[in-house]
Amino acid sequence: MFIGTTIYALINTSVLALMAIGFNLTFGVSGIANFAYGAIYILAAYALWGMINLLQLPYLLAVTLAVIGNMLLGALVYRFVLLRIRGQALSEVIATFGIGLAILELFSYFGWVGFEYTLPVFLDKSFIIAGTYIDFQRIAIVGFAAVLICGLWLFTHHTPVGLAFRGIAQDERTALTFGIDSDRIGALSVACGAGLAALAALFIIPLGSISPGEGYDVLIKALAVCIIGGLGSTGGVVLASFIVGFAERFTDTYIGSHWTMIVSLAAILIVLTIKPSGLLGKQKELEERI
């Protein structure tokens, strides 16, 4: 039981990391907390479902269009909404949450809920690892999460756009003096975050079904992971995903499933009490700001 629980805890860790990485990237670069993130995640899933089942498009083409569509939506939201209120944190939260709420409630209004709304798995096959049955989709999630995190590190450290991301994230005023357009980078960060949300949906949604309520769950989980790890810190997201992922699965196995959410909330409260900026956060602590 212990080995099986550990394996599924690792899978849960990967799921949480995929859910949070896009939200964290957007905040880390532009400082914008995109509260429409969960809705964008679900929107990509519905779009992919429609292109596969209604338009009968090939799977790879549908995936490509869903990711590109999400990125365009993120860029448009930045251009026509966030650009006008950037720097006003409360306005950004209200605006993005309102956009997300409108998207999710629209899906609910049209009744797009049910077990028929799901995405196909990559390969309908299971394997036995250390005596534990694991389907290929969950193995793919673990592999993709590892590749994505490594790829994101290489992107931000060895590409011109990635270095511009880091420059804006570290010191926007200095980056501006070097000719980096902060608005362009901000739009790209929101677009990339939306694209990462689409990729996360592509891997995670096949484990269940598409539901508007899942958008709220994804947003809450992404926030929990980012708050514990430290908003804007990729290493913090990975560390927090391990902490929450293992805590949830071991709590579910040895204590009870009804304690799972309580453990996650307790982890947030403990971290905020001890280190308000998160485990690896770079934001100034309260005593440093006073």
N, C-alpha and C positions, 0 to 999 in steps of 0.2 A: 504493500500500500504506500509506503514511504517513497519508493522510487517512482511509482506511477504519479503520485501527488507532485513530486518534484518536476517530473516531465511536463505535466499540465500547468504547473506554476510557471515554467519557462515559456510555454505557449502563451499563457495569459500575460506574461511580461511583454512578449513581442506584440500582442494585440494592443496593449496599452501604449506602447511606444509608437506604433503606427498611428493610433488615434491622436496622439499628442504632438507629434513631430511637426505637423503643418502649422498648428496653432502657435507653437513655440517659435518657429522660424519667422512668422509674420511679426510677432511681438518683439523678438530679439532684434530684428532689423529696423522696423519702422516704429516700434513702441506702441503699436495699435493692438488692443485686445479685441480680436474679431469674434464677437459673440454670435455671429451668423455661421460660425464654423460647422456646428452640428447640422444645420439646415443644408449647407452646401454639400456636406458629406452625403446626406440622404438624397439631395437633388441629383447628384452624380449617379447614385444607385438606380433611381427611377429612370433617368435618361438612358442609362445602359440597358435596363430592362426593356424599355420601349423600343430602342433600336434593334435589340436582338429579337424580340417577340412580335412587335408590330411592323417594323420596317424590314425585318428579316435580313439585316446586315450581317456580314461576317463578324465573328467575335472580336478579332484583333482590330478591325476597322472601327467597330462600335466602341471599344475601349479607348482607342486613340481620340475619337471624336468627343467622348465623354470627358476625358482629361483636358483636352484643348478647350472645350466648352466651359468647363469649370474655371480654367485659368482666365479666359476672356471675361467671364462673369466677375471674378475677383478684381480684375483690372478695371472694369466698368464701375464697380462699386466704389473703388478707390477714387476714380476720376470724377465721378458725379456726386459722390456723397462724402467720402472721408477726406478728400482734398480740401473741402470747404471748412471742415471742423477739426483738422489735424492739430494736435497739441492740446485739445480740450478733451481730457480723458473721459469725463462723464458723458459728454455729447457723443463721443465715439462709441462708448458702451451702449448708450440708449439707441443710437442709430443702427448699429449692427445687430443688436438684439431685436429691434423692431423688424429689420429686414428678415432675419432668421425666423421670427415668429410668423410673419406673413407667409413665408414660403411653406412652413410646416402646416399651418392652419389651412392653407389652400389645398394641400394634399388631403388633409382630413375632410375638408368640405366636399371634395369630389369622391370621397369614399375609397381612396386608393389604399385600402388596408386588407390584408388577407394573406393566406399561405401561398396563394398563386404568385404573389409578387416576391420573387427570389431570383438570385443569380446563379448560374451554373458553376459547379466546382470545376477545378482544372482537370482533375483526374479522379474518377470514382473508384478509389482503391485504398485499402488500409494495410498497415504494416505492423509488425510486432517488434517493439523496441524495449528491451529489458523486461519482457513479459507483459508489456502494456500495449494495447491496441491503439494505434494513432492513424487517423486518416491522412491522406496526402495533402489535403487543403491546409491542415494545421502545420504540417511540416513545411509547406511552402511559405506560410506566414512567418515562421521562425527564420527561414533562409532569406526571405525578402527583407525582413526587418534588419537583419545583420548587414545585408548588402546596401540597403538604403542609408543606414547610419554611416557606414564607411564611405559611400559615395557622396553623401552630403558633406562629410569632412573634407574629402578631396576637392569637391566643388568650391567650398568656401575658402580653401587654402591655396588652390592652384589654378583658378580661372579668373579672368578679369572681372566678371560680374560677381563672382563669389568674394573676391577681395574688396570690391566696392560695397558689397553687403556688410562685410566686417568693418570697413572704414566708417560707414554710416552708423553702424551699431555701437562702435567704440567712441566716436567723437564726431558728431554730425557737422559742427562748425568747421573743424579742421578739414574734414572730407570735402566740404564745399570749397575751401580755398584751393584744393587740388583739382577742381573742375568736376567733381562728382555731383550729378543732379539728384538731389535727395527725393524729389517728387517722383522721378522716374524709377529710382530704386525702391521707393515705397510702394509704387504700383506693382513692380515686379515681385516684391516680397509677398504682397497680398495674393497676387496671381499664383505664385509658387505654392503658397500655403493652401490655396484652393485646389491646386493640382495634386498636392500630396494627400488632401482629404479624399479626392476621387480615387487615388491609388489604394488608400486604406480601405475604402468601401469595396473596391474590386476584390480584395483579398478576404475581408472579414464578413461581408454580407452573406456570402454563400454558406456560412455556418448556420444561418437562421433565415429570416425573411425580412423584407423591406417594410418598415413601419415609421410613420412620422414621429412617434414617441421615441424611437431610437435616436433621433437627432438630439433630443434633450439629454439622453444618457451619454452620448458621445461627447457633447459639450462639457457635461459635468465631470466625466472621467478625464478629459483633456485638461481641464482646469485643475483638477486634483493633482494630477501628475506634475503639471508645470509649477504649481504652487509649492509642492513638496520639494521638487528638484531645484527650483529657482527659475523664475520667468526669464526666458532668453538664453538659458544655458542648455546646450544639447547634451553635455555630459550629465547635467542634473536631471534631464528627462530620462536618460537611460538608467541612472541610479534609482530615481523615484519609481520607474516602471518595475524594476526588480523588487523594490521594497513592497510596493502595493500589490504587484502580481503574486508574489510568494505569500504575502500576508493573507490575501483573499482566498487563495486555493487551500492553504493549510488551515485557515479558519473554517472554510466550508467543509473540509474533510474531518477535522478532529473536534470541532466545537459545534458547528451548525450553520446552515446557509443563511439563516436570519441574522447572524452576527457579521456577515461579510461587509455590508455597508457601514456598520458601526466601526469596524476596524479601520476602514479607509478614512472615515471622518476623524477618528481618534488620531490617526497618523498626521492628518493635516493640522489639527489643533496642537499636537505636541511640537511639530516642526515650527509652526508659527509662533509658539510660545518661546521656544529656545532660540530659533534663528528666523526672524520674520522675513528675511529676503530669500529663504529657501536654502537647501543644503549646499548648493553650489552657485547661489545667486550672487550677482554683482551689485544689486541695488544697495544704496546706503542704509545702514541700520538706523533705527529711530534716534538713538542717542547721538549719532553722527550728524543728523539733520537738524538737531535743535541747537 
